[in-house]
Amino acid sequence: MSKFKNYVYQVVETIPYGKVVSYGQVALYAGVPRGARQVGWILNQSEGKVDLPWWRVVNNAGRVSIKGNRYNTPDLQRKLLRSEGVAVDEEFNLDIEYYRFRPNESFFKSLKHDEAYLDAISNKFPFS
């Protein structure tokens, strides 16, 4: 399994109940800042194989954007988010800034990226 995939799994596993992150945010935390599409692909490929809270990952505009497959659909994602208290409207939109997960410094250090990269991450998404 690739190192990036392991990081994606690690990041997604840490998203708390009732919080969301964007695909780009996962990619940034996983060490590939321009890898949002790769994150989507990894999550899609893990469906039914890896137990992850995939529904907590949305696009950066605050919208459920999965196309869906036989396991997961936009309606299911909305239902799961709503069950955690995340307000998702009928058009699959939510207030991403209100629900966005902002990890603390110890989370970032657990990823074991170099200090320069951690500084760059903290400039984009300051530690909570």
N, C-alpha and C positions, 0 to 999 in steps of 0.2 A: 504494500500500500504506500502511496506516495506521502512524502512529508507534508505537502500542502493539504492533502485529503485528511490526514491525521489532525492537522491544525483546524481545518474546517469543522470536523467532528467535535474537537475539544471546545471550540468557540460556541457552536450551536448547543452543545450539551450544557453550557453554563448560563444560557439566557434564562433569567428567572421567570417564573409564573407571572403572567400579566404584563410582560415586557416584550418588545420587539426589537429587531435590528434589521438593517438593510443588507442586501446581498453584498454591496460594496463595503459596508462596515465589517462584515464577516471576512471578506477578502483582505481588507486592510489589517485587521487583527491577526489574520493567518499568515501575513507576510508577503502578500501579492496584491499591492494596492489597486491594480487595474484588473483584478480577476473576478469581478462580480459575476460574469457569465459562467466562469468555471465553477463558482460556488453553486449556482443554479443547477449546473450539470451534475455536480457531485451529489447534491441533495436528491435530484431526480433519480440518479443511479442507485441511491441507497434505499429507496422506497421499498418497504417490505423485507429489507435485509438488515438494516441497522435501526435501533430504537433511538430516534432523535426527535426533539420537539421542532420539527421542520416548519410547522405552521407559524412559528414566531419570527420567521424570516419573510420580509415583504420588500417591495421595491422602495427606493429612497423618496419617492413622491408620497408614500404612505398609502399604497394600494396593493391589494392582493393581486398578484400578477401571474400566478401559475396557470398553465394551460390545463393541467389536470391529466390524469390517466386512470387506469382501472382502480388504483388504490386511493388516490387523493384528488380532490376536485376543489375549485375555488369555493364552492358552497361549504364543503367540509372544513376548509381552512377558516372561513368566516365563523362557522359554528364553534370551532375549537377556540378561536381567539375570543369570541363573545363569552364562552364558558369561563374564561379567565378574567373577565371584566373589561376586555378591550372593546371599545365601542367601534364597530365596523358597520357602515351604512349599507343600504341595499345595492349601491353601486360598487361595493367592495373597498371603500375608502376609509382611512382612519387617520387620526392626528399623530403622525409618527414622532414628532418632537415631544409630545406629551407622554407617549408610551415607550420612547426609545430607551434601551438599556445602555447605561453609562457605567462601565466597570470601574473598579478601583485600581489603584496602582499595583496591588499584589496580584490581581488577575493578569495584568500585562507582564509582570515579572515571571509569572508561571509559564508564559509562552516561550521564555528564554530567547527572545530576540536580542540583538545587540543594542547597546544604549542609544546609539544615534537613531536607530529605527524607533525605539520606544519614545524618544523625544519628538520625532516627527508625528507619531500616532497621537501623542498627548496634545500636540498643537491642533490637530483636526478634531479630535474628540477628547476634551479635557477629562482627567480622572474625576470620579465622583468623590 
